[in-house]
Amino acid sequence: ADRALLTPHHPAVSARAAYTPLKMVKFTIDELRKQMDFKHNIRNMSVIAHVDHGKSTLTDSLVAAAGIIAQENAGDARLTDTRQDEQDRCITIKSTGISLFYKMAEEDLERMPKSVIREGNDYLINLIDSPGHVDFSSEVTAALRITDGALVVVDCVEGVCVQTETVLRQALGERIKPVMTVNKLDRCFLELMLDGEEAYQNFCRVVENANVLLATYTDEALGDVQVDPSKGTVCFSAGLHNWAFTLTVFAKMYASKFGVEQDKMMQKLWGDNFFDPKTKKWTTKHTGEKSCMRAFVQFCYEPIRRVIEAAMNDSKDKLWPMLEKLQVKDKLKATDFDLMGKPLMKRVMQTWLPADVALLEMIIFHLPSPATAQRYRCDTLYEGPLDDKYAEAIRQCDAKGPLMLYVSKMIPTADKGRFLAFGRVFSGTVQTGMKVRILGPHYVPGEKKDLYIKSIQRTVICMGRRQDAVQDVPCGNTCAMVGLDQFIQKNATITGEHEEEAHTLKAMKFSVSPVVRVAVECKNSQDLPKLVEGLKRLSKSDPMVQCQIEETGEHIVAGAGELHLEICLKDLQEDFMGGAEIRISDPVVSFRESVYGTSDHICMSKSPNKHNRLYFQATCFEEGLAEAIDAGDVTMRDEPKARGRYLAEKFGWDKDLSKKIWCFGPDTTGPNMIVDMCKGVQYLNEIKDSCVAAFQWATKEGPLSEENMRAIKFEVHDVVLHTDSIHRGGGQIIPTCRRVLYASMLTAQPRLMEPIYLVEIQAPEGALGGIYSVITQKRGMVIDEQQRPGTPIYMIKAYLPVTESFGFTGTLRAATSGQAFPQCVFDHWDMINSDPLDVTSQSGKIVLEIRKRKGIKENVQPLGEYEDKL
């Protein structure tokens, strides 16, 4: 198998022959490798946006500029959509990396801000194209971790949507600097036929909305992240037709004509600046004259509109003189003069305002190089002390320092079952054949847990559909490694062989949680080993998906939504199991068990030897506390005083009480806790560990249906223990503690919680009736309805229980004859207001179903099982 990996022409490469560009690639791998040493001339960026706002299409114009695909195909090839199903469905599923090398002309770079250091005129851009669907937002997180800047793409008609907000929040959480492009400008000219003023207001609103979000989630360490067209951090583009402009392009054109500084001209081209060509005067208010017009409209929008109209209506007598004035006519080829209609418009616009020029200028001027970015990102990346040599090397981006590398995802190769580890070098240099320490997410320095020492077979650079081998990769770059796939589960930190004090780099936080689960089984029982192996590979290939084996022997696959699961299961069957047939159960949603009140009396349980008694009580959390624990605002690791202050201010806790939190659970981080309310009890600390162990067990499998508990605070009120320590060991305390936890929960009005999606639906006015009826019929609730100003489209936000969401898209499209587009994101957990112990109620039925499915006794155990009498 290794032999196959080492030959450069394995089948995945030859598939590229279909996309052979007309002109050769403008750079060689050696040039690329040389450029990697200039850390100030590297840009690592990801392209992020809402679904279908045109990320992959826009990426194409950058790829075309580097000469990898022909300009003619740019926009249709979608080179970064490498998988077959991505091409068929026209969506991006996996984030794909590609390294591009550009030689910039001197005059393009002279307007660079003074603060940006540069070394020569060659630039290396490591670009990652990421998916837009909510279901794949874990891919976006993985992409953001290894880049420093982000290009946020927003559709000029739809504006800032729910997923734009999610990805921006993720980006700023990782301290990543955004620049923005307003995409699909051609729709303004061809579909909506907006006049200049309307279009300007539209763009203004989009930019303002984005800035509101940026201000909400901003991080002090990043400095100012607001985007502004007059500063050159907003670009206007049409990805499909491959043209784009920033205001600098036009400012350059007009600066000489008006005889003003280029920077001054840029300020004039945006905002409330009006120009009257008759009187040749600038004003900041509209004078009311017919000839007075806003500068942006007059100097940027109108010329483009005239050129497009002339090209679309084939009035070439108007078109050629205009192009001569713009000095575009000489650049056209002889064959271009015979084109008609849309192809003509596309050629003319591409030649006049090439997309790559505008985008590259924005990327190089306004996105940080690794040398700049790692300074302020180091604090959020490194787990260990921020003054040791590893943190220092990351801050300085030091190629001679100790190796620190973060693997953010695994990429499947053409060779079945083998993966490339894809990641970014934060300090040091990674070489082919070097021995490294692989630290998993649970590694603790000084221990052997989750640690492997292995050598890297090869380091390669990703080029979209293919990989090219290089000798070594210095810090500040992204790279992929062969031969580590057996040792890395999903992500890992890699350091040099002798760097024993190195801590791991922080694990990534995902904005969605896997709530939809299906059980998988094979049709032929002899395929079972294939299935087990396939599930292992599946869990490697996707950062989010969870595969586990239940006690009942089912194989469970959990994903973020219907689409995510569908793609995962398709991969499982076709790629990882070699086409063996599998049976898939109906999707199952995980519930949580919670309480609504406080226990009506203090519950007591005795240990099996009758010498120890535990007295507990359960009560529900304050509003918003569970969410704060989920978000990581309240954790076990916090400094007790700071945590006490936070809980006292936000949730009205007693300051001393927060010092007495024993632990959180399940998995030591979940939203439940034990609080010690005892006064002066003997031997309490000795049984603390046993209680914590019992608590982790109990919160993982609640008494109602063996689902996780959520938002319950257990209070220890009293314990009576045997004086002899041999009679109060773990064997006596753990089962007792678990029983008393169950008893106190069952007496505190137990309830089930179900996961709720936030659905955002875009639809025209006529479809609203259908939407409302579908949502009410699915137990949903509409929370917000707005009309997009200037368009006939309505935006509806609603809450929808995940249990009802299967087939929701189909039902919705049927009810609105295909006019509504829903997008679901997991939002919160909501309590079901009926008693789960009553078999006839709604939650009682759910409990019964879950218990049947898990193969437990059908009725919930009576309280007497768990509670003892004195």
N, C-alpha and C positions, 0 to 999 in steps of 0.2 A: 504493500500500500504506500509505503514511504517513497518507493521508486516512482510511483505514479505522481506523487506530489511534487517531486523534484524536477520532472520534465516540464519545460515551459509550455509545451503545447498540449495541455489536457483539454478535453472537449469544451469546457466552459469558454476557453479563449477563442476556439475556432468559430464559436457561435457569433463572435463579433464580426465575422467577415461580412455578414449581411449589412452591417452599418458602416462599411469601410468609407472613410471620409474622402472627399474629392481631393483636398490638399493634405499633404502629410502633416503629422503632428509637429507643432512648432518647437518642441523641446525633447531632449533625450533624458533618460533616467539619470545619467551621470550629472547632467546640468542640475537636475532636480535635487540630487543628493548634495551637490556643492552648495546649493542655495540654502540647504537646511542649516548650515552653520551660522548664517547671519540671522541671529534671533530677532533683530529689530525689523527685518524685512519679511517676517512670517506673519500671516493672519490666519487664525483658526476661527471659522465661523459656521454657524448652522442657520438654515433657512427655516423659519417657523411661521405658522399661520393657521387660520381656521380651515376646515376641510373645503377643498375645491376653490381656494382663492388664487391658485396658480403658482405653487412653489416649484414643482418639478419643471414646469414650462419655463419659468424664469431662470432656473438653474441652467437650463440648456443654453441660454444665450451666453452665459459665462463660460460654459464648456466649449462652445463654438469659438469664442474669442481665443481660447488657448489652442485652437486648431484640432480638437479631438473629433468633432463632428463638423459637417459642412454647414455653413450659414443657412443654406436653403432648407435643410431639414430641421434647423433649430426650432423648438416649439412643438414639433410633432414627434420627434424621436423619443423624448423623455428618457434620456440615457440613464438617469439615476434610478428609474424603475426597472430593476434588473430581473425580477421574477416574471414568469409567464402570466401568473394570475394578476400581477400588478398592471401589466400591459392590457390584459383583457378587460379588467374592471375599471381601468383608468383611475386607480387610486394608489397611493403609496402605502405600503404595509410595513416595510422595514426601513430604518434609516440607513442611507448608503453614503459612504465616504468617497471623495475623489480629490486628488491633489493636482493643482493647476499651477503652471509656471508662466509668468508674464514678464516681457521686457517692456518697461514703460519709457516713453520718450521724455527727454529732459523738460520740454516746455509744459508737459502735462503735470509735472511734479513741482514746478516752481511755486505754485500757490499753496503748497502744503503748510499747515499750521506750524509755527516755529517750535512748538513743544514736542512735535513728533520727530523722533530720531530716525534717520535712515542711513543705510549702508549701501551705496550704489543704487542703480535704477531697476534691478531685477526683483521681482516679488514672487513669493511662493504663497499660494492660498490653499489651505486645507479646508475643503467645503463639505459640509454634511447636509444632505437633503433629508428632512424628517417628515413623517406622516402627519396628517391633520385630523384624522378621526380621533374622537375621544377614547375609543377603545384601545388605540395604540399610543396613548400619551406616555406610556412607560418608555417607548422608543425615543420620544422627544427628550425625556429626562436624561436618558443615556447619552444622547447626542450633546445635550447642553453641558454635561459634566466635563467633556473633553474639549470644549471650545471656549473662546473668550468673548466672542462677539456674536450678535444675532441679527439677521436681516428679517424684520417682521413684515410679512406681506399682507396687505389689507385690500380687499376688493372695494373699488370706489363706489359701487352701487350698494352692496350689502353692508359695508361699513364694519365697525368693530363688533364681532360676534362673541358668543360664549367661549368658544375654544381659543379665540385670540386672547381673551382674558386669562384663561388657564395657562397657556404657554408663556404669556408675559410674566405671570406670577412665578412660574417655575424658573424662568430665566433670571429674574431679579433676585430670587431666592439663592441662586447659584452665583450671584454677583456677575452677571453678564451684561455687557453694554449693548443696548439696542440701537439700530438705525432702521428707518422704516421706508417701505416703498408702497405707494398707492397704485395698485395694479389694475389691469383690465380697463385702461383709459379708452380703448377703442369702443367700449360699450357706450360711453358718454356721447361719442360722435355718431355711431352707427345705429344703436338701438334707441337710446333715450332722446337723441337729438337735442341735448340741453343747450341753451344759449350760455354765453360766457359767464354771466353773473351767477346763474343757477349752479353751474359747474363749480365756480369758485366757492360758493357757500357750501356746496356738498363736500369738497375737499377739505375745507376749513373745519367742518364738523367732524370729519373722520380723524383729522390730525388732533383736534381738541379732545375727542373721546379717548384716543390712544394716550394722550398726555395725562388725562385724568387717571387712567389706570397706572401709568408709570409713576405718577406722584403718590398713588395709594400704596404701592408695594415697594417704594424705593428704599435703598439701604445707604446709610450715611457714608460708608466707606467708598461707595461707587462715585460720589460726587453727583453732579447734575446729569440726569439722563433724559431730560425733556428733548423731544425732537422738534425741529423747526426748519421749514423749507428755506428761510433766508440764511440759515447757518449752513445749509448744504447737507443736513442730516435726513431730509425727506426727498425721495425720488419719485417721479411719476412715470409709470411704465405700462407697456402693453406687451406682456410676455409672449403671447401667441404670435404677434406680428413682429416681435423682436426689436421694438424701439423703446427708448426711455430717455428722459431728460431730468437733470437737476436744474435749479435756477442758475447755476454757474454757467451752463451752456449758453443760455440766452443772455446772461449778464455779459459774457465775453463778446457776444455779437454786438450788443448795443452800447457797451462801454465806450468803444471807439467813436461810434456815431454821435453820442451825446457828449463825448469828451469828459467823462467822469471816471472815478476810480471804479474798479470792478466790484469791490466790496460794497461800495455805496449803492451801486446799481442793484446789487442783490437785495439789499434792504428795501429798495423801492418796488421790486417786482412782487412783493408779497405784502399782505395787510392793506390798510386803508390808504393807498396812494393812488391818486387819479391824475391822468394826463390829458390835456386838451390839445390835440395837434393843431387846431386853428390858431389858438393864442400862444401855443408852445409853452404853457405854464403847468407846473406841478401843484396839486392841492391835496389836502388830506381829507376834504369832504367833497361830495359830488356837487358840482356847481349848478346842475340842472340843465346845462347845455346839452344838445343832442350829441355833439362831437366829443364831450367829456367821457372818458372811460377809465375803469380800473386798470392799473398798469399790468397786472397779471393777465387780465383778459385780453388787453390790447396787444401786448408784446409777446405773450406765450401761447394763449389759447387760440386766439383768432387765426394767426398764421398757420397753425397746425390744422385748424378746421378748414381753412381755405384750400390748403394742399390736399387734404383728404377728400373734400367735396369734389375738387377738380379731377382728382384721380378716379373717384368712384363714378362720376358722370361722364368720364372719357372726354372731358373738354380739354384736349391736350394743348390747344392754342393758348389757353389761360395758364396751363401747368408749366410748360417749358420756360416762359419768361420768368415765372416765380422762382423756378429752380435755379435759373442762371444767376438771379440776384443772390440766392442763398449759397451759391458756389457749389451746388450739388450736381449740376448737370454733367460736369466733366468726369465725375466719379462713376457715372453709370456705364454699364457695358452696352455694346451695340445692340445686343438682343433685347435689352430691357425696354428699348423704345417702342417695340411692337406689342408689349403686354397691354392687357385691357383690365378695367375694373379692379377687383380686389388684389390680384397678384401684383398689378402695377402699383397700387397704393402701398402694399407691403414692401416692395423693392425700394420705392422712393423714400418711405419713412425709415427703413433700415439704413439707407445710405446717409440720410440727413441727420438722424438722431440715433446712432447705433446704441443698443442697450448696454453693451459691455462697458463702453466708455463711462457712462453715467454711474453704473453700479460699481465699477472698479474704483472710480474716484471716491465714491462714498465709503467703500470698504477700506481703502488704503488711508484716506485722510482721517476718518472718524472712528474706526474700530481699533482697539488696542493690540499691540504686538504682545507675544507671550512675556517678553521682558517687562513690559509695563503691567500687564494684567495680573501676573502671579504675585506681584507685591501685595495687592489688596485682596487677592483671592486666597492667599495662604491660610489665613485664620479660619476660613470656613472649610478648607480642604483637609487640614492635617489634624489627626486625633491627639497626637502626643503634645509635649510641652512646646510652646511656640518659640523657644529660644535655643533649642538644640540644633545640631549641625544640619539635620534633615530639613527642618523648617527654614533654616537660613538658606540652604541650597535651593529650595523651592522658590523662596522670595527673590533670590538673585537670578534664578533661571540659569544655573551654573552647569555647563556641560562637563566640567571636570569633577564635579561633586559626586556624592554617593547617588546611586541610581534610585529614583523613585518613579514608579510608573503605575498608572491606574487602568485596569482593564474594565471597560464599562459594558461591553457586550461580546457575545460569541457569534461569529459569522459562519454559517454552514458552507463547506467547500463543495466542489464538484464531486469529490471523492466521498461516497456515502458514509455518513457517520463521523466524519472528521470535521473539526471546527478550527477556525482561526480565532485567536484572542485579539480583539481590537481595542486599542486604548491609546493613551496619551502619555508621553514622557514628560514628567514635571521637573526632574533634575537628573544630571548624569547622562550617560549615553548607553543605549542598549545595543548589544552586538550579537551577530550570528554565533551560535556555539557557546555563549557564556553561561556559567552556572548561576542560577538565581534562587532566592527564597521567595516562595509564593505564599502570601499571607491571605487566608480567607477572611470573611467578614467577622468571624468570631474569635480571631486570633488575639491573644493577650501576650505582650512581650515577656519573655522568660519562660513561657510554657510551650508545650509541644502541640497543643491542640490546633487543628486547622492550619498546619504548616507543612509545606513540602519543599524539598530542595531538589531542583531539576535543571537540566540545561535546555536552552532554547535551540531548536533545530535551525530555524531560519527567521530572519526579520524581513518583512515585505512591506511595500507601500500599496495602499488600495487605490485603484484607478477605476472606480465604478464597477464595470463588469469583470475586470481582471486584476490580478495582483502581480507586481514586479519585485523581484528580490533585490535587496541592497545589503551592503556589508554591515552597516551600523546606522542608527538613527539617534541624533543628539536631542537634547531637551527642547521643549516648545513645539514638538511635532506630534502628529498622530501616526501610529504604525500598527501593523498586525504581526502576530507571532505564530509560528507553526510549532506544534509539538507540546503545547501546554494544555491541550483540551481535556486530558483525563483528570487534571488536578484542579480545574477551576469550575465551580458550579455555575454561577451567573456572573459575578464580578469579583475582582481581587486586587490586592496591591502587590507589586513586584519590586523587590529591592535586591541589592547585590548580595553575594553569597555570605560575606562576613559581617553584614550590617545587622548585628543582633539586637541593637537597641531601637531599631526603627519601629515606629508605631504604624498602624494602618492608616490609609486615607479614608475619610468618612464615607459611610455607605450612603447610597442615594435615597432620597425621599420621594415616593411616588404620589401623584396627586389623586390617583384612583385606587380603589381596593378591589381585589377579585371577589365579586359577590355572586356570580352566576356559576353554578357547578353542574357538570354532567358526570354520570358514571359510564365507564367504557368497559366493554368485554369483547373477547374475540368470538367469532362464529365457530371457528374450529379450535378445539381445546389444545391442539398441538402447537398453535401459534402463540401460546402464552409467553414463552421466553422472548419472542419477537416483540410482544406488547410491552413487557417490562423494560426491555432495552430501548424501545421506541419512546416510552414515556421519559426515560432518563435524558434522551437526546432532545426531546421536545422542551424539557424544562431548562436545558442549556440554551436553546436557540432563542428564547424570548425572555426579556428581563422580568416580565410580570407574572407569567402563567405559573400556577402551582399544581404539582402532581403529587397525590398522596394515596396511600393504601389505607382504607378504613378497617376497623376491627372486623367488620362483617366480610372483609375480603374483596370489597369493591375497589376498583381503581378510579379515583376521582380526579377530574381535571377542572381547575377553577380558573375563570378568566374575567375580564373586566366588563364584558357585554356580549351580546349575541354574535356580532360580527367578529370580535376577537376570538371567540370560541370556535366559530365556524372555520376561520383561517387556521387556527391551531390544530383542529381535528383533521382538516384536509392535509396539512403538513404531516401529521402523525401517520395517517394512513398511507399517503403516497411516498413521502420521502424517507421517513424513519422506520417504516415497517415493510417496505418493499411491496406495497399493494395488498397486503393481507387484509381480509375483510373484518370489520369490527362492528359491533352493535353499540348504538349510543342511546342512553336513556333520555327521557324528557329532561329539560333543564330543571335544576333544583336550586332554590334560593336559600341561602343560609339566613337563619333568624338569630336574634339575640334574646336572652332572657333577662328581665329586669324586674324592679319592684316599683310600686306606685306610692306606697306610704311607709310607715314605720311598723316594725313588729308589734303586735298588740300586747305581747308580754315578753319578758326576757326568757329565751329558750335555754334549756339545760340538757346536756348529754353526759352520760357516765362512760368511763372507759370500760373495756371488756372485763378488767379485773375489779371493777367497782370501787377503785380507790381514788380516782380523779374525776372531778366534775368541772365542765366548762360552761360558763354563762355568756351567751352572745345575743346581740340584737342587730337587725339589718335595717337600713333606711336608704331612701333614694338620694342621689346626688342633687346638688343645686343645679339650676338651669345653666347649661354651657360649660360645666366643669369637665364632663366626659369629652367634649370636643377639644377642650384645652389640653387634656392629656393626650388625645389622639394627635394633636398638632405638635406635641412635644414641648408645650409651654410649661407643663408641670411634669417633672420626672423624678426618679429615685436619685439621680445623680446631682440634682440641684443642691446648691448650698442651702442648708435648712432655714437660715434666717431670711434669705431672699425669697425662698418658696413660701415661708410663713407670711411675709409681707404681701406677696402676690395673692395668696388665698384670702388674706384678711381684707384686702382692698376690693378684690373682684367678687368674692363669694361670701363675705361676712363670716369667715372662720375665726375661731379663737386662735391667737398667735401661738399659744403653747401647744395647741392641739396638733398643729402641722408638724411639730417635732416628733410627735408620737405615731406618725404613719409608719407602719411596719413594712408594707410592701405594696406594689401594684400587681395586678394579674389580669388575665392569663399572660404567660410568657414574660413576666416581670415588667411589662410595659403597658398592659391593657388598662382600660378605664374602670377598674374596681379597686377597692383598697381595704386593708384592715387598719383600724385605728385603735390604739390602746387607751381605754378610758378608766383603767384601774387606778386605785390609790393604794400604794404600799402593800402589794401582794408578794408573798414569798415565792422564790423559784421561778418567777414569771419569765425571766430572760432565758432560762434553760430550755423552756419548751417553745421559745419563739421560732426556732428553725423548723421544728416539727409542724407548727401552725402554718408557717409560710408554705411549707411543702404541701400541706393539705389544702390550703387556699388556692394554690396554683392548679391543683387537681380539680377542685370543686368548681373553680371559675371556668375551666375548660369544658366541663360537662355539667351543665346545670341539672336540677332535679326534674324539670318539666319534660325536656326532650333531648337532653344531652347536647344542647347547643351552648356556645359561649355565653357567659353572663356579661352584662354591661350596666354601668352606672349604678353600682350598688356599693354602699359603704357599710362594712361590717364593724361593729363596735364590740370590743372585748370588755365585758362589765365586771366579771369576777372569775377567778379560777380557784378551785380547792384541790391541792395536790398532795400526794403521799410524800412523807418526809424522806423516804428512802429513794435515792435517785434511780435505783434499778427498776422500781415499779412505775416510773413515768418516762420510759424510753419512747422512741419514735413509734414502735409497734402499738403502744397503748394510746398515744396522743393523736397520731395522724388520722386513723379512721374515726375517732371520736370527734375531732375537730371538723372533719368533713361532714359528719352527720349533723353537727350543731349548726354549721353554715347553711346546710340545706333546710333545716328546720326553721331557722330564723328567716330565711328567704320566703319559705312557703307561708309564714304567718304575716308577712308584710305586704299583702295584696300583690301576688306575683302577676306579671304581665309579659306578653311577648312583644318584641320590637321587630319591625320589618324595615328593610332598606328601601329608601325612596330615591327615585331618579329626579333630577331637574331636567325637564324636556324643553328645548327651545324649538319652536316651530315657525317657519317662514311660510307665509301663504298670502295670496291675494284676498281682497275683501270678501268675494263671493264664497270662498271656501270656509269662512269662519263658522257658520252654522254646523257644518259637518264635523269640524274639529271639536267644537264644544260638546256635541253629543257623544263623540267617541271617548273623549276624556272622562265625562261623567260616567259613562257606561263602564269604564275601566277603573272606577273608584278614584279618579284623579281629581285635582283641584287647580283651576287656573289662578295664577297669582298676579299676572301682569300682562297687559296688552297695550302695545304702542304701535302707532303707524310710523314707518320710516319717513321722515320729512322729504318731500320731493319725489316719492315713489309710491306706487299703489300697493306696496307690500306691507303686511302687518307682521309684527313680531309678537309671538305669544309665548309666555313662560308658564309652565305648569308643573306641579308635583305629580308624580305617577309612581305607584308602588312597583318595585322591580318584579314582583310575582305576576303582575298584570301586563308586563311590558313585552312578553313573548308574542311575536306576531303583531305587535302594536303598529309597526310601520306599515305592514300590509293592510290592516284594517283602516288605518288613517288614509292611506292612498286611495283605497276603494271608496271611502266616504267622501273624499274631496276630488274624485276623478284625477288623482295624480298631481294635484297642485300643491300639496303641503310637503315640506321637507323637515322631518323631525331630527333632532340631535339629542341623545340622552347622556347625561353625566351623573354618576353617583353623587348624591348631595348630602343626605343625612339619614339617621335612623329615627323611626317614628313609632310611638307606642300604639298598639292595637287596644282599643278601649273595651275589651270584653274579658271575662274571667276565663283563663285557660283551664281551670279545674272543672268548669261546667262543660260537660261533653256536648251539649247542644249549641253552645255559642260558637262564634266564628273562629276565635283563637283556639277553642277546645278542639274543633275539627282539625285545625292545622297541626296541633300537638299530636293528635291521633295518627294523622297521616305520616308525620315524621317518625313516630315511634314504630309504626308498621314498616316503614321503609328501612329503618335501622335494625329491625328485628328484635326490639325490646318488648317487655310485657306491655300490653296495650294501655292499661290504666296507670296514671301517675301514682306513685307509692303514697299511701296515706301518711299523715303527719306523724302518727305513732311509731312508724319505722325509724324516724330520725330523732324524735324527742323522748326523753325519759322522764318519768315522774320521780319526785324526791323519795 
